[in-house]
Amino acid sequence: MMMTVDLEGRRWLCDVGFGDGIMEPFPLEAGWEEEQDCGVYRLQVDEDEWHLQRKEENVWNSLYKFTLKERTFEDFRELCEHYQTSPSSFFVQKCFCSLRLPHGQLTYMGRRLISTEYRKGGGSVKTTEEVTEEEIPALLRDKFGIVLSRKLTPKDE
């Protein structure tokens, strides 16, 4: 599910909630290429299927594809339930949270803190730091503003 907005005669992709995706509205125009603080992106179209792509080391990688067919929230109910409950779902297998920063991203996953720094012109540098179970509550509080109300058992299957 993603959102578009029509404003002043132009249609914009406003899907700023996708992990490695855009942080600012992006013109919904085939071939549009733009550098944002978090990377270089473009939109490609193949018949009625759109691809949001991100440039990494001079290679374009598709982040996701979509169509402009209108949908309702109900259309996503089954998939949403799967992501929340299935043992094979990433969201069930892992403890994680992620925070977008102006020129990067900070991600907690299991027993790791992953810092991603986006480079001008495309590409990124990732640094991974192992954390102990005892360090996790302070890390979540200090880096993400999350205060746990009970003990967290880290998962990273």
C-alpha positions in Angstrom: 0.0 0.0 0.0 1.3 3.4 -0.9 -0.2 6.9 -1.2 -0.2 9.4 -4.0 -1.3 13.0 -3.8 -2.6 15.3 -6.6 -1.4 18.9 -6.0 -1.3 21.8 -8.4 -1.7 19.7 -11.5 1.0 17.1 -10.5 0.7 13.7 -9.0 3.2 12.8 -6.2 4.3 9.5 -4.7 4.2 10.1 -0.9 5.3 6.7 0.4 7.8 7.9 3.0 7.2 5.0 5.4 9.2 2.4 3.3 12.5 1.5 5.0 15.1 2.5 2.3 12.7 4.6 0.2 12.1 8.3 -0.3 11.9 10.7 2.5 10.2 13.5 0.6 7.3 13.5 -1.9 8.5 12.3 -5.4 6.9 13.3 -8.7 4.9 10.3 -10.1 6.5 10.6 -13.6 8.1 7.8 -15.6 11.9 8.3 -15.8 12.0 10.9 -13.0 15.3 10.8 -11.2 16.0 12.7 -8.0 18.6 12.9 -5.3 17.3 13.2 -1.8 19.3 13.3 1.5 18.8 9.5 1.8 19.8 8.5 -1.7 19.2 8.7 -5.5 15.8 7.4 -6.7 14.0 7.0 -10.0 10.7 5.7 -11.2 10.5 3.3 -14.1 7.3 2.0 -15.8 6.7 -1.3 -17.5 3.2 -1.2 -19.0 1.0 -0.5 -15.9 3.6 -1.6 -13.4 5.7 1.2 -11.7 9.1 0.5 -10.0 10.6 2.7 -7.4 14.4 2.2 -7.7 17.4 3.3 -5.6 20.9 3.8 -7.0 23.6 1.8 -5.2 27.2 2.0 -6.5 25.9 3.0 -10.0 23.4 0.1 -10.1 19.7 0.7 -10.0 17.9 -1.7 -7.6 14.1 -2.0 -7.5 12.8 -1.3 -3.9 9.2 -2.2 -4.8 6.7 -2.2 -7.6 3.1 -1.0 -7.7 0.2 -0.1 -9.9 -2.1 2.9 -9.8 -5.2 0.7 -9.3 -7.1 2.2 -6.3 -7.5 -0.2 -3.3 -9.2 -0.1 0.1 -7.8 -1.0 3.5 -9.8 -4.2 3.3 -7.8 -5.3 0.3 -4.8 -5.6 2.6 -6.4 -7.3 5.6 -5.3 -10.8 4.8 -1.7 -9.8 4.1 -1.6 -7.6 7.2 -2.8 -10.5 9.4 -0.1 -12.7 7.8 2.7 -10.2 8.6 1.4 -9.9 12.2 1.0 -13.6 13.0 2.8 -16.0 10.6 5.9 -17.7 11.9 7.5 -17.0 8.5 6.9 -13.3 8.8 9.9 -11.0 9.2 7.9 -9.0 11.8 7.3 -12.1 13.9 10.9 -13.5 13.6 12.7 -10.4 14.6 12.7 -7.7 17.3 13.5 -4.5 15.4 12.8 -0.8 15.0 14.2 1.7 12.6 14.7 5.4 12.7 15.3 7.6 9.6 17.8 10.3 10.0 18.6 13.2 7.6 21.5 11.4 6.0 21.1 7.9 7.2 19.1 5.3 9.2 19.5 3.7 12.6 18.2 0.2 13.0 18.0 -2.1 16.1 17.6 -5.8 15.3 17.9 -8.6 17.8 21.3 -8.0 19.3 22.6 -5.5 16.7 22.6 -1.8 16.2 23.0 -1.0 12.5 24.0 2.5 11.4 23.5 3.4 7.7 25.1 6.5 6.3 23.8 7.5 2.8 26.4 8.9 0.4 25.9 11.8 -2.0 25.3 10.4 -5.5 24.0 7.0 -4.3 25.3 4.2 -2.1 25.7 3.8 1.6 28.0 2.7 4.3 26.7 0.3 7.1 28.2 -0.2 10.4 27.1 -3.0 12.7 27.6 -3.0 16.5 26.8 -6.1 18.6 24.9 -5.2 21.8 24.2 -7.3 24.9 20.7 -8.1 26.2 21.5 -5.8 29.2 22.3 -2.8 26.9 19.1 -3.1 24.8 16.7 -1.1 27.1 19.1 1.9 27.3 19.8 1.7 23.6 16.1 1.8 22.8 15.5 4.6 25.2 18.5 6.8 24.2 18.5 6.2 20.4 14.8 5.7 19.6 12.9 7.2 22.5 11.3 3.9 23.4 10.9 3.1 27.1 10.1 -0.6 27.7 7.5 -1.5 30.2 8.7 -5.1 30.6 11.8 -7.2 29.8 12.5 -7.7 26.1 13.6 -11.0 24.8 15.7 -10.2 21.6 14.7 -12.2 18.5 16.7 -12.3 15.3 15.8 -15.6 13.6 
